[in-house]
Amino acid sequence: MPKLPVVSGRQCCKALRKLGFEQVRQRGSHVIMRRGESGCTVPMHKEIKTGTLAGLLKQADVAAKDFIEAL
């Protein structure tokens, strides 16, 4: 698994949109993104820690390599 970069919530949402996800709803500082049956919750913070990002990608069923290419 490649090393995950430190990204903001906005950058993460933008990359997920490129991968076919769409924003379903937002509550406070958390955005729910969905693609078919898989989805994830993205915290809209200035920096998403790498552990949080790894869990988010696992929840969304997205490979780290594909996410990095979408950035």
PQR file with spaces between the fields and no chain letter, atoms N, CA, C, O and H, PARSE charges and radii, in Angstrom:
ATOM       1  N    MET     1       0.843   -1.176    0.000 -0.4000 1.5000
ATOM       2  CA   MET     1       0.000    0.000    0.000 -0.0000 2.0000
ATOM       3  C    MET     1       0.886    1.236    0.000  0.5500 1.7000
ATOM       4  O    MET     1       1.781    1.358    0.837 -0.5500 1.4000
ATOM       5  N    PRO     2       0.645    2.154   -0.935 -0.5600 1.5000
ATOM       6  CA   PRO     2       1.459    3.370   -0.960  0.2800 2.0000
ATOM       7  C    PRO     2       1.158    4.264    0.237  0.5500 1.7000
ATOM       8  O    PRO     2       0.092    4.180    0.847 -0.5500 1.4000
ATOM       9  N    LYS     3       2.107    5.105    0.551 -0.4000 1.5000
ATOM      10  CA   LYS     3       1.946    6.016    1.679 -0.0000 2.0000
ATOM      11  C    LYS     3       0.874    7.052    1.337  0.5500 1.7000
ATOM      12  O    LYS     3       0.916    7.680    0.279 -0.5500 1.4000
ATOM      13  H    LYS     3       2.973    5.174    0.055  0.4000 1.0000
ATOM      14  N    LEU     4      -0.070    7.218    2.235 -0.4000 1.5000
ATOM      15  CA   LEU     4      -1.162    8.157    2.008 -0.0000 2.0000
ATOM      16  C    LEU     4      -0.724    9.579    2.331  0.5500 1.7000
ATOM      17  O    LEU     4      -0.037    9.800    3.329 -0.5500 1.4000
ATOM      18  H    LEU     4      -0.105    6.708    3.095  0.4000 1.0000
ATOM      19  N    PRO     5      -1.107   10.538    1.512 -0.5600 1.5000
ATOM      20  CA   PRO     5      -0.759   11.933    1.781  0.2800 2.0000
ATOM      21  C    PRO     5      -1.707   12.541    2.811  0.5500 1.7000
ATOM      22  O    PRO     5      -2.776   11.992    3.076 -0.5500 1.4000
ATOM      23  N    VAL     6      -1.322   13.648    3.376 -0.4000 1.5000
ATOM      24  CA   VAL     6      -2.202   14.414    4.256 -0.0000 2.0000
ATOM      25  C    VAL     6      -2.994   15.356    3.359  0.5500 1.7000
ATOM      26  O    VAL     6      -2.424   16.212    2.683 -0.5500 1.4000
ATOM      27  H    VAL     6      -0.453   14.094    3.161  0.4000 1.0000
ATOM      28  N    VAL     7      -4.317   15.190    3.361 -0.4000 1.5000
ATOM      29  CA   VAL     7      -5.179   16.007    2.506 -0.0000 2.0000
ATOM      30  C    VAL     7      -6.252   16.663    3.353  0.5500 1.7000
ATOM      31  O    VAL     7      -6.493   16.260    4.492 -0.5500 1.4000
ATOM      32  H    VAL     7      -4.781   14.494    3.911  0.4000 1.0000
ATOM      33  N    SER     8      -6.891   17.669    2.794 -0.4000 1.5000
ATOM      34  CA   SER     8      -8.005   18.318    3.476 -0.0000 2.0000
ATOM      35  C    SER     8      -9.292   17.583    3.110  0.5500 1.7000
ATOM      36  O    SER     8      -9.303   16.762    2.193 -0.5500 1.4000
ATOM      37  H    SER     8      -6.695   17.996    1.870  0.4000 1.0000
ATOM      38  N    GLY     9     -10.361   17.876    3.818 -0.4000 1.5000
ATOM      39  CA   GLY     9     -11.652   17.272    3.523 -0.0000 2.0000
ATOM      40  C    GLY     9     -12.133   17.638    2.135  0.5500 1.7000
ATOM      41  O    GLY     9     -12.720   16.813    1.435 -0.5500 1.4000
ATOM      42  H    GLY     9     -10.352   18.543    4.563  0.4000 1.0000
ATOM      43  N    ARG    10     -11.888   18.862    1.741 -0.4000 1.5000
ATOM      44  CA   ARG    10     -12.303   19.334    0.412 -0.0000 2.0000
ATOM      45  C    ARG    10     -11.561   18.581   -0.690  0.5500 1.7000
ATOM      46  O    ARG    10     -12.168   18.178   -1.682 -0.5500 1.4000
ATOM      47  H    ARG    10     -11.411   19.532    2.309  0.4000 1.0000
ATOM      48  N    GLN    11     -10.245   18.387   -0.522 -0.4000 1.5000
ATOM      49  CA   GLN    11      -9.455   17.649   -1.509 -0.0000 2.0000
ATOM      50  C    GLN    11      -9.913   16.196   -1.588  0.5500 1.7000
ATOM      51  O    GLN    11      -9.960   15.611   -2.670 -0.5500 1.4000
ATOM      52  H    GLN    11      -9.751   18.714    0.284  0.4000 1.0000
ATOM      53  N    CYS    12     -10.245   15.626   -0.451 -0.4000 1.5000
ATOM      54  CA   CYS    12     -10.701   14.241   -0.401 -0.0000 2.0000
ATOM      55  C    CYS    12     -12.024   14.091   -1.157  0.5500 1.7000
ATOM      56  O    CYS    12     -12.184   13.154   -1.940 -0.5500 1.4000
ATOM      57  H    CYS    12     -10.206   16.101    0.428  0.4000 1.0000
ATOM      58  N    CYS    13     -12.954   14.988   -0.934 -0.4000 1.5000
ATOM      59  CA   CYS    13     -14.245   14.942   -1.633 -0.0000 2.0000
ATOM      60  C    CYS    13     -14.057   15.096   -3.138  0.5500 1.7000
ATOM      61  O    CYS    13     -14.720   14.418   -3.923 -0.5500 1.4000
ATOM      62  H    CYS    13     -12.824   15.749   -0.298  0.4000 1.0000
ATOM      63  N    LYS    14     -13.163   15.979   -3.535 -0.4000 1.5000
ATOM      64  CA   LYS    14     -12.899   16.207   -4.954 -0.0000 2.0000
ATOM      65  C    LYS    14     -12.346   14.936   -5.614  0.5500 1.7000
ATOM      66  O    LYS    14     -12.755   14.578   -6.718 -0.5500 1.4000
ATOM      67  H    LYS    14     -12.625   16.530   -2.897  0.4000 1.0000
ATOM      68  N    ALA    15     -11.421   14.264   -4.934 -0.4000 1.5000
ATOM      69  CA   ALA    15     -10.841   13.028   -5.469 -0.0000 2.0000
ATOM      70  C    ALA    15     -11.899   11.925   -5.530  0.5500 1.7000
ATOM      71  O    ALA    15     -11.947   11.165   -6.497 -0.5500 1.4000
ATOM      72  H    ALA    15     -11.089   14.555   -4.037  0.4000 1.0000
ATOM      73  N    LEU    16     -12.745   11.836   -4.504 -0.4000 1.5000
ATOM      74  CA   LEU    16     -13.797   10.819   -4.512 -0.0000 2.0000
ATOM      75  C    LEU    16     -14.816   11.075   -5.617  0.5500 1.7000
ATOM      76  O    LEU    16     -15.345   10.129   -6.200 -0.5500 1.4000
ATOM      77  H    LEU    16     -12.706   12.453   -3.718  0.4000 1.0000
ATOM      78  N    ARG    17     -15.096   12.343   -5.912 -0.4000 1.5000
ATOM      79  CA   ARG    17     -16.004   12.660   -7.032 -0.0000 2.0000
ATOM      80  C    ARG    17     -15.429   12.174   -8.356  0.5500 1.7000
ATOM      81  O    ARG    17     -16.164   11.683   -9.214 -0.5500 1.4000
ATOM      82  H    ARG    17     -14.666   13.112   -5.438  0.4000 1.0000
ATOM      83  N    LYS    18     -14.117   12.309   -8.523 -0.4000 1.5000
ATOM      84  CA   LYS    18     -13.460   11.822   -9.737 -0.0000 2.0000
ATOM      85  C    LYS    18     -13.577   10.308   -9.854  0.5500 1.7000
ATOM      86  O    LYS    18     -13.546    9.760  -10.956 -0.5500 1.4000
ATOM      87  H    LYS    18     -13.520   12.708   -7.827  0.4000 1.0000
ATOM      88  N    LEU    19     -13.711    9.632   -8.710 -0.4000 1.5000
ATOM      89  CA   LEU    19     -13.827    8.175   -8.695 -0.0000 2.0000
ATOM      90  C    LEU    19     -15.278    7.702   -8.786  0.5500 1.7000
ATOM      91  O    LEU    19     -15.552    6.507   -8.669 -0.5500 1.4000
ATOM      92  H    LEU    19     -13.736   10.077   -7.815  0.4000 1.0000
ATOM      93  N    GLY    20     -16.202    8.633   -8.993 -0.4000 1.5000
ATOM      94  CA   GLY    20     -17.597    8.260   -9.191 -0.0000 2.0000
ATOM      95  C    GLY    20     -18.509    8.417   -7.995  0.5500 1.7000
ATOM      96  O    GLY    20     -19.676    8.032   -8.063 -0.5500 1.4000
ATOM      97  H    GLY    20     -15.980    9.604   -9.087  0.4000 1.0000
ATOM      98  N    PHE    21     -18.016    8.968   -6.905 -0.4000 1.5000
ATOM      99  CA   PHE    21     -18.848    9.184   -5.725 -0.0000 2.0000
ATOM     100  C    PHE    21     -19.616   10.490   -5.875  0.5500 1.7000
ATOM     101  O    PHE    21     -19.189   11.398   -6.588 -0.5500 1.4000
ATOM     102  H    PHE    21     -17.068    9.281   -6.850  0.4000 1.0000
ATOM     103  N    GLU    22     -20.745   10.573   -5.199 -0.4000 1.5000
ATOM     104  CA   GLU    22     -21.479   11.837   -5.162 -0.0000 2.0000
ATOM     105  C    GLU    22     -21.891   12.134   -3.726  0.5500 1.7000
ATOM     106  O    GLU    22     -22.087   11.229   -2.915 -0.5500 1.4000
ATOM     107  H    GLU    22     -21.092    9.836   -4.619  0.4000 1.0000
ATOM     108  N    GLN    23     -22.014   13.414   -3.434 -0.4000 1.5000
ATOM     109  CA   GLN    23     -22.381   13.837   -2.088 -0.0000 2.0000
ATOM     110  C    GLN    23     -23.868   13.596   -1.891  0.5500 1.7000
ATOM     111  O    GLN    23     -24.693   14.086   -2.662 -0.5500 1.4000
ATOM     112  H    GLN    23     -21.854   14.150   -4.093  0.4000 1.0000
ATOM     113  N    VAL    24     -24.205   12.838   -0.854 -0.4000 1.5000
ATOM     114  CA   VAL    24     -25.596   12.533   -0.562 -0.0000 2.0000
ATOM     115  C    VAL    24     -26.172   13.573    0.396  0.5500 1.7000
ATOM     116  O    VAL    24     -27.265   14.099    0.185 -0.5500 1.4000
ATOM     117  H    VAL    24     -23.535   12.440   -0.228  0.4000 1.0000
ATOM     118  N    ARG    25     -25.417   13.855    1.446 -0.4000 1.5000
ATOM     119  CA   ARG    25     -25.876   14.833    2.431 -0.0000 2.0000
ATOM     120  C    ARG    25     -24.703   15.297    3.278  0.5500 1.7000
ATOM     121  O    ARG    25     -23.600   14.755    3.201 -0.5500 1.4000
ATOM     122  H    ARG    25     -24.529   13.428    1.618  0.4000 1.0000
ATOM     123  N    GLN    26     -24.971   16.316    4.091 -0.4000 1.5000
ATOM     124  CA   GLN    26     -23.960   16.836    5.005 -0.0000 2.0000
ATOM     125  C    GLN    26     -24.633   17.198    6.305  0.5500 1.7000
ATOM     126  O    GLN    26     -25.715   17.784    6.330 -0.5500 1.4000
ATOM     127  H    GLN    26     -25.867   16.756    4.153  0.4000 1.0000
ATOM     128  N    ARG    27     -23.969   16.835    7.388 -0.4000 1.5000
ATOM     129  CA   ARG    27     -24.459   17.216    8.707 -0.0000 2.0000
ATOM     130  C    ARG    27     -23.280   17.782    9.475  0.5500 1.7000
ATOM     131  O    ARG    27     -22.344   17.058    9.815 -0.5500 1.4000
ATOM     132  H    ARG    27     -23.090   16.359    7.368  0.4000 1.0000
ATOM     133  N    GLY    28     -23.329   19.052    9.742 -0.4000 1.5000
ATOM     134  CA   GLY    28     -22.212   19.700   10.430 -0.0000 2.0000
ATOM     135  C    GLY    28     -20.980   19.695    9.550  0.5500 1.7000
ATOM     136  O    GLY    28     -21.015   20.170    8.415 -0.5500 1.4000
ATOM     137  H    GLY    28     -24.090   19.639    9.466  0.4000 1.0000
ATOM     138  N    SER    29     -19.885   19.154   10.078 -0.4000 1.5000
ATOM     139  CA   SER    29     -18.639   19.154    9.319 -0.0000 2.0000
ATOM     140  C    SER    29     -18.343   17.793    8.692  0.5500 1.7000
ATOM     141  O    SER    29     -17.192   17.512    8.355 -0.5500 1.4000
ATOM     142  H    SER    29     -19.857   18.768   11.000  0.4000 1.0000
ATOM     143  N    HIS    30     -19.361   16.942    8.530 -0.4000 1.5000
ATOM     144  CA   HIS    30     -19.160   15.631    7.932 -0.0000 2.0000
ATOM     145  C    HIS    30     -20.036   15.459    6.700  0.5500 1.7000
ATOM     146  O    HIS    30     -21.245   15.688    6.746 -0.5500 1.4000
ATOM     147  H    HIS    30     -20.295   17.171    8.804  0.4000 1.0000
ATOM     148  N    VAL    31     -19.413   15.055    5.604 -0.4000 1.5000
ATOM     149  CA   VAL    31     -20.095   14.862    4.329 -0.0000 2.0000
ATOM     150  C    VAL    31     -20.212   13.364    4.071  0.5500 1.7000
ATOM     151  O    VAL    31     -19.245   12.622    4.243 -0.5500 1.4000
ATOM     152  H    VAL    31     -18.431   14.869    5.567  0.4000 1.0000
ATOM     153  N    ILE    32     -21.396   12.923    3.661 -0.4000 1.5000
ATOM     154  CA   ILE    32     -21.612   11.523    3.320 -0.0000 2.0000
ATOM     155  C    ILE    32     -21.537   11.403    1.805  0.5500 1.7000
ATOM     156  O    ILE    32     -22.310   12.025    1.077 -0.5500 1.4000
ATOM     157  H    ILE    32     -22.182   13.526    3.522  0.4000 1.0000
ATOM     158  N    MET    33     -20.583   10.585    1.341 -0.4000 1.5000
ATOM     159  CA   MET    33     -20.376   10.343   -0.089 -0.0000 2.0000
ATOM     160  C    MET    33     -20.815    8.918   -0.390  0.5500 1.7000
ATOM     161  O    MET    33     -20.607    8.020    0.425 -0.5500 1.4000
ATOM     162  H    MET    33     -19.955   10.079    1.933  0.4000 1.0000
ATOM     163  N    ARG    34     -21.425    8.701   -1.563 -0.4000 1.5000
ATOM     164  CA   ARG    34     -21.909    7.372   -1.905 -0.0000 2.0000
ATOM     165  C    ARG    34     -21.689    7.079   -3.381  0.5500 1.7000
ATOM     166  O    ARG    34     -21.823    7.946   -4.243 -0.5500 1.4000
ATOM     167  H    ARG    34     -21.594    9.431   -2.226  0.4000 1.0000
ATOM     168  N    ARG    35     -21.339    5.797   -3.641 -0.4000 1.5000
ATOM     169  CA   ARG    35     -21.222    5.286   -5.013 -0.0000 2.0000
ATOM     170  C    ARG    35     -21.837    3.895   -5.003  0.5500 1.7000
ATOM     171  O    ARG    35     -21.222    2.944   -4.520 -0.5500 1.4000
ATOM     172  H    ARG    35     -21.230    5.092   -2.940  0.4000 1.0000
ATOM     173  N    GLY    36     -23.042    3.775   -5.532 -0.4000 1.5000
ATOM     174  CA   GLY    36     -23.738    2.501   -5.502 -0.0000 2.0000
ATOM     175  C    GLY    36     -24.036    2.089   -4.068  0.5500 1.7000
ATOM     176  O    GLY    36     -24.661    2.835   -3.314 -0.5500 1.4000
ATOM     177  H    GLY    36     -23.542    4.548   -5.924  0.4000 1.0000
ATOM     178  N    GLU    37     -23.582    0.895   -3.698 -0.4000 1.5000
ATOM     179  CA   GLU    37     -23.801    0.399   -2.340 -0.0000 2.0000
ATOM     180  C    GLU    37     -22.732    0.861   -1.361  0.5500 1.7000
ATOM     181  O    GLU    37     -22.967    0.873   -0.153 -0.5500 1.4000
ATOM     182  H    GLU    37     -23.075    0.289   -4.310  0.4000 1.0000
ATOM     183  N    SER    38     -21.561    1.242   -1.863 -0.4000 1.5000
ATOM     184  CA   SER    38     -20.478    1.651   -0.962 -0.0000 2.0000
ATOM     185  C    SER    38     -20.536    3.158   -0.723  0.5500 1.7000
ATOM     186  O    SER    38     -20.910    3.933   -1.603 -0.5500 1.4000
ATOM     187  H    SER    38     -21.370    1.233   -2.844  0.4000 1.0000
ATOM     188  N    GLY    39     -20.162    3.541    0.474 -0.4000 1.5000
ATOM     189  CA   GLY    39     -20.159    4.951    0.834 -0.0000 2.0000
ATOM     190  C    GLY    39     -19.190    5.206    1.964  0.5500 1.7000
ATOM     191  O    GLY    39     -18.608    4.277    2.523 -0.5500 1.4000
ATOM     192  H    GLY    39     -19.858    2.911    1.189  0.4000 1.0000
ATOM     193  N    CYS    40     -19.022    6.479    2.297 -0.4000 1.5000
ATOM     194  CA   CYS    40     -18.104    6.833    3.375 -0.0000 2.0000
ATOM     195  C    CYS    40     -18.477    8.196    3.932  0.5500 1.7000
ATOM     196  O    CYS    40     -19.228    8.953    3.317 -0.5500 1.4000
ATOM     197  H    CYS    40     -19.495    7.234    1.843  0.4000 1.0000
ATOM     198  N    THR    41     -17.946    8.488    5.090 -0.4000 1.5000
ATOM     199  CA   THR    41     -18.156    9.769    5.747 -0.0000 2.0000
ATOM     200  C    THR    41     -16.842   10.524    5.746  0.5500 1.7000
ATOM     201  O    THR    41     -15.842   10.035    6.272 -0.5500 1.4000
ATOM     202  H    THR    41     -17.337    7.872    5.589  0.4000 1.0000
ATOM     203  N    VAL    42     -16.836   11.710    5.160 -0.4000 1.5000
ATOM     204  CA   VAL    42     -15.622   12.520    5.042 -0.0000 2.0000
ATOM     205  C    VAL    42     -15.707   13.699    6.005  0.5500 1.7000
ATOM     206  O    VAL    42     -16.618   14.520    5.889 -0.5500 1.4000
ATOM     207  H    VAL    42     -17.649   12.107    4.733  0.4000 1.0000
ATOM     208  N    PRO    43     -14.774   13.799    6.955 -0.5600 1.5000
ATOM     209  CA   PRO    43     -14.753   14.974    7.827  0.2800 2.0000
ATOM     210  C    PRO    43     -14.187   16.175    7.062  0.5500 1.7000
ATOM     211  O    PRO    43     -13.117   16.078    6.461 -0.5500 1.4000
ATOM     212  N    MET    44     -14.886   17.282    7.081 -0.4000 1.5000
ATOM     213  CA   MET    44     -14.445   18.471    6.362 -0.0000 2.0000
ATOM     214  C    MET    44     -13.520   19.303    7.245  0.5500 1.7000
ATOM     215  O    MET    44     -13.874   20.398    7.682 -0.5500 1.4000
ATOM     216  H    MET    44     -15.755   17.361    7.569  0.4000 1.0000
ATOM     217  N    HIS    45     -12.338   18.767    7.495 -0.4000 1.5000
ATOM     218  CA   HIS    45     -11.334   19.437    8.317 -0.0000 2.0000
ATOM     219  C    HIS    45     -10.199   19.919    7.421  0.5500 1.7000
ATOM     220  O    HIS    45     -10.102   19.524    6.260 -0.5500 1.4000
ATOM     221  H    HIS    45     -12.051   17.878    7.139  0.4000 1.0000
ATOM     222  N    LYS    46      -9.340   20.779    7.975 -0.4000 1.5000
ATOM     223  CA   LYS    46      -8.203   21.286    7.203 -0.0000 2.0000
ATOM     224  C    LYS    46      -7.253   20.163    6.838  0.5500 1.7000
ATOM     225  O    LYS    46      -6.700   20.148    5.738 -0.5500 1.4000
ATOM     226  H    LYS    46      -9.420   21.100    8.919  0.4000 1.0000
ATOM     227  N    GLU    47      -7.057   19.221    7.753 -0.4000 1.5000
ATOM     228  CA   GLU    47      -6.189   18.072    7.516 -0.0000 2.0000
ATOM     229  C    GLU    47      -6.873   16.815    8.011  0.5500 1.7000
ATOM     230  O    GLU    47      -7.367   16.771    9.138 -0.5500 1.4000
ATOM     231  H    GLU    47      -7.506   19.233    8.646  0.4000 1.0000
ATOM     232  N    ILE    48      -6.903   15.789    7.167 -0.4000 1.5000
ATOM     233  CA   ILE    48      -7.397   14.476    7.586 -0.0000 2.0000
ATOM     234  C    ILE    48      -6.170   13.634    7.883  0.5500 1.7000
ATOM     235  O    ILE    48      -5.306   13.473    7.021 -0.5500 1.4000
ATOM     236  H    ILE    48      -6.502   15.825    6.251  0.4000 1.0000
ATOM     237  N    LYS    49      -6.083   13.102    9.080 -0.4000 1.5000
ATOM     238  CA   LYS    49      -4.935   12.283    9.456 -0.0000 2.0000
ATOM     239  C    LYS    49      -4.905   11.023    8.598  0.5500 1.7000
ATOM     240  O    LYS    49      -5.939   10.563    8.114 -0.5500 1.4000
ATOM     241  H    LYS    49      -6.784   13.233    9.780  0.4000 1.0000
ATOM     242  N    THR    50      -3.704   10.470    8.415 -0.4000 1.5000
ATOM     243  CA   THR    50      -3.544    9.339    7.509 -0.0000 2.0000
ATOM     244  C    THR    50      -4.311    8.100    7.982  0.5500 1.7000
ATOM     245  O    THR    50      -4.819    7.343    7.155 -0.5500 1.4000
ATOM     246  H    THR    50      -2.864   10.843    8.808  0.4000 1.0000
ATOM     247  N    GLY    51      -4.399    7.888    9.274 -0.4000 1.5000
ATOM     248  CA   GLY    51      -5.166    6.753    9.792 -0.0000 2.0000
ATOM     249  C    GLY    51      -6.651    6.895    9.503  0.5500 1.7000
ATOM     250  O    GLY    51      -7.321    5.924    9.151 -0.5500 1.4000
ATOM     251  H    GLY    51      -3.986    8.503    9.945  0.4000 1.0000
ATOM     252  N    THR    52      -7.161    8.112    9.654 -0.4000 1.5000
ATOM     253  CA   THR    52      -8.558    8.396    9.357 -0.0000 2.0000
ATOM     254  C    THR    52      -8.821    8.218    7.867  0.5500 1.7000
ATOM     255  O    THR    52      -9.842    7.656    7.472 -0.5500 1.4000
ATOM     256  H    THR    52      -6.618    8.901    9.940  0.4000 1.0000
ATOM     257  N    LEU    53      -7.896    8.698    7.044 -0.4000 1.5000
ATOM     258  CA   LEU    53      -8.034    8.564    5.597 -0.0000 2.0000
ATOM     259  C    LEU    53      -8.002    7.101    5.179  0.5500 1.7000
ATOM     260  O    LEU    53      -8.759    6.696    4.296 -0.5500 1.4000
ATOM     261  H    LEU    53      -7.066    9.154    7.365  0.4000 1.0000
ATOM     262  N    ALA    54      -7.142    6.307    5.795 -0.4000 1.5000
ATOM     263  CA   ALA    54      -7.066    4.880    5.480 -0.0000 2.0000
ATOM     264  C    ALA    54      -8.384    4.187    5.819  0.5500 1.7000
ATOM     265  O    ALA    54      -8.868    3.364    5.042 -0.5500 1.4000
ATOM     266  H    ALA    54      -6.528    6.636    6.512  0.4000 1.0000
ATOM     267  N    GLY    55      -8.961    4.509    6.958 -0.4000 1.5000
ATOM     268  CA   GLY    55     -10.249    3.938    7.339 -0.0000 2.0000
ATOM     269  C    GLY    55     -11.365    4.370    6.419  0.5500 1.7000
ATOM     270  O    GLY    55     -12.254    3.587    6.084 -0.5500 1.4000
ATOM     271  H    GLY    55      -8.568    5.178    7.589  0.4000 1.0000
ATOM     272  N    LEU    56     -11.312    5.620    6.014 -0.4000 1.5000
ATOM     273  CA   LEU    56     -12.311    6.174    5.096 -0.0000 2.0000
ATOM     274  C    LEU    56     -12.263    5.453    3.749  0.5500 1.7000
ATOM     275  O    LEU    56     -13.305    5.117    3.185 -0.5500 1.4000
ATOM     276  H    LEU    56     -10.590    6.257    6.286  0.4000 1.0000
ATOM     277  N    LEU    57     -11.060    5.216    3.237 -0.4000 1.5000
ATOM     278  CA   LEU    57     -10.905    4.532    1.951 -0.0000 2.0000
ATOM     279  C    LEU    57     -11.331    3.074    2.054  0.5500 1.7000
ATOM     280  O    LEU    57     -11.890    2.523    1.105 -0.5500 1.4000
ATOM     281  H    LEU    57     -10.213    5.488    3.695  0.4000 1.0000
ATOM     282  N    LYS    58     -11.072    2.448    3.196 -0.4000 1.5000
ATOM     283  CA   LYS    58     -11.494    1.063    3.404 -0.0000 2.0000
ATOM     284  C    LYS    58     -13.017    0.990    3.442  0.5500 1.7000
ATOM     285  O    LYS    58     -13.617    0.082    2.867 -0.5500 1.4000
ATOM     286  H    LYS    58     -10.618    2.896    3.966  0.4000 1.0000
ATOM     287  N    GLN    59     -13.631    1.943    4.115 -0.4000 1.5000
ATOM     288  CA   GLN    59     -15.086    2.016    4.202 -0.0000 2.0000
ATOM     289  C    GLN    59     -15.700    2.219    2.820  0.5500 1.7000
ATOM     290  O    GLN    59     -16.755    1.660    2.519 -0.5500 1.4000
ATOM     291  H    GLN    59     -13.143    2.681    4.582  0.4000 1.0000
ATOM     292  N    ALA    60     -15.043    3.016    1.982 -0.4000 1.5000
ATOM     293  CA   ALA    60     -15.544    3.321    0.643 -0.0000 2.0000
ATOM     294  C    ALA    60     -15.157    2.261   -0.383  0.5500 1.7000
ATOM     295  O    ALA    60     -15.611    2.311   -1.526 -0.5500 1.4000
ATOM     296  H    ALA    60     -14.187    3.470    2.227  0.4000 1.0000
ATOM     297  N    ASP    61     -14.322    1.303    0.015 -0.4000 1.5000
ATOM     298  CA   ASP    61     -13.845    0.245   -0.879 -0.0000 2.0000
ATOM     299  C    ASP    61     -13.076    0.833   -2.062  0.5500 1.7000
ATOM     300  O    ASP    61     -13.313    0.478   -3.217 -0.5500 1.4000
ATOM     301  H    ASP    61     -13.953    1.263    0.944  0.4000 1.0000
ATOM     302  N    VAL    62     -12.144    1.749   -1.744 -0.4000 1.5000
ATOM     303  CA   VAL    62     -11.294    2.394   -2.749 -0.0000 2.0000
ATOM     304  C    VAL    62      -9.839    2.069   -2.424  0.5500 1.7000
ATOM     305  O    VAL    62      -9.414    2.177   -1.274 -0.5500 1.4000
ATOM     306  H    VAL    62     -11.951    2.038   -0.806  0.4000 1.0000
ATOM     307  N    ALA    63      -9.082    1.673   -3.437 -0.4000 1.5000
ATOM     308  CA   ALA    63      -7.665    1.386   -3.248 -0.0000 2.0000
ATOM     309  C    ALA    63      -6.897    2.692   -3.064  0.5500 1.7000
ATOM     310  O    ALA    63      -7.229    3.704   -3.680 -0.5500 1.4000
ATOM     311  H    ALA    63      -9.427    1.585   -4.372  0.4000 1.0000
ATOM     312  N    ALA    64      -5.878    2.668   -2.224 -0.4000 1.5000
ATOM     313  CA   ALA    64      -5.073    3.857   -1.962 -0.0000 2.0000
ATOM     314  C    ALA    64      -4.427    4.365   -3.250  0.5500 1.7000
ATOM     315  O    ALA    64      -4.332    5.573   -3.470 -0.5500 1.4000
ATOM     316  H    ALA    64      -5.608    1.846   -1.723  0.4000 1.0000
ATOM     317  N    LYS    65      -3.986    3.441   -4.095 -0.4000 1.5000
ATOM     318  CA   LYS    65      -3.356    3.803   -5.361 -0.0000 2.0000
ATOM     319  C    LYS    65      -4.323    4.605   -6.246  0.5500 1.7000
ATOM     320  O    LYS    65      -3.946    5.619   -6.832 -0.5500 1.4000
ATOM     321  H    LYS    65      -4.063    2.460   -3.916  0.4000 1.0000
ATOM     322  N    ASP    66      -5.575    4.133   -6.332 -0.4000 1.5000
ATOM     323  CA   ASP    66      -6.579    4.825   -7.139 -0.0000 2.0000
ATOM     324  C    ASP    66      -6.891    6.207   -6.571  0.5500 1.7000
ATOM     325  O    ASP    66      -7.091    7.162   -7.322 -0.5500 1.4000
ATOM     326  H    ASP    66      -5.882    3.309   -5.856  0.4000 1.0000
ATOM     327  N    PHE    67      -6.931    6.312   -5.247 -0.4000 1.5000
ATOM     328  CA   PHE    67      -7.223    7.598   -4.599 -0.0000 2.0000
ATOM     329  C    PHE    67      -6.104    8.593   -4.886  0.5500 1.7000
ATOM     330  O    PHE    67      -6.371    9.751   -5.208 -0.5500 1.4000
ATOM     331  H    PHE    67      -6.769    5.536   -4.637  0.4000 1.0000
ATOM     332  N    ILE    68      -4.855    8.150   -4.772 -0.4000 1.5000
ATOM     333  CA   ILE    68      -3.709    9.035   -5.007 -0.0000 2.0000
ATOM     334  C    ILE    68      -3.691    9.513   -6.462  0.5500 1.7000
ATOM     335  O    ILE    68      -3.368   10.669   -6.735 -0.5500 1.4000
ATOM     336  H    ILE    68      -4.638    7.209   -4.511  0.4000 1.0000
ATOM     337  N    GLU    69      -4.037    8.623   -7.388 -0.4000 1.5000
ATOM     338  CA   GLU    69      -4.092    9.014   -8.809 -0.0000 2.0000
ATOM     339  C    GLU    69      -5.189   10.041   -9.058  0.5500 1.7000
ATOM     340  O    GLU    69      -5.035   10.918   -9.908 -0.5500 1.4000
ATOM     341  H    GLU    69      -4.300    7.684   -7.166  0.4000 1.0000
ATOM     342  N    ALA    70      -6.313    9.938   -8.312 -0.4000 1.5000
ATOM     343  CA   ALA    70      -7.427   10.861   -8.477 -0.0000 2.0000
ATOM     344  C    ALA    70      -7.116   12.245   -7.916  0.5500 1.7000
ATOM     345  O    ALA    70      -7.748   13.228   -8.303 -0.5500 1.4000
ATOM     346  H    ALA    70      -6.438    9.226   -7.622  0.4000 1.0000
ATOM     347  N    LEU    71      -6.145   12.327   -7.005 -0.4000 1.5000
ATOM     348  CA   LEU    71      -5.765   13.631   -6.447 -0.0000 2.0000
ATOM     349  C    LEU    71      -5.126   14.457   -7.533  0.5500 1.7000
ATOM     350  O    LEU    71      -4.727   15.596   -7.289 -0.5500 1.4000
ATOM     351  H    LEU    71      -5.631   11.528   -6.691  0.4000 1.0000
